Amino acid sequence: MIKHTPAPWHMEIRDGKPVIFDSRGLPLGMTTFGKADGHEVTAEESWGNGQVMTVAPELLGLLVEILPILEADLEVADCDQVRDELEDLIPRIQQVIAKAEGRA
């Protein structure tokens, strides 16, 4: 499993660019805007990208926490629709967790 800097992360504007910091105030990275490979990333899109990045550790933690609950629910689901939805959702959550942990 890949270890990442613990949450919470936050974002601030430094030198006109969104910079992501860890809970100790150490910089983790910067989102950029401008043109790259024919695609223009606006300042608004760059800020949005940074917002998603800052909550990534918390989202991963929630997925890891909810996965066993959903797996247990699947075992006792008595409604075909709920069962079908869980059978679709659980492998997708497992895949996202594996990607985040460097296993996929």
Secondary structure by P-SEA (a helix, b strand, c coil): ccccccccccccccccbbbbbcccccccbbbbbcccccccccaaaaaaaaaaaaaaaaaaaaaaaaaaaaaaaaaccccaaaaaaaaacaaaaaaaaaaaaccc
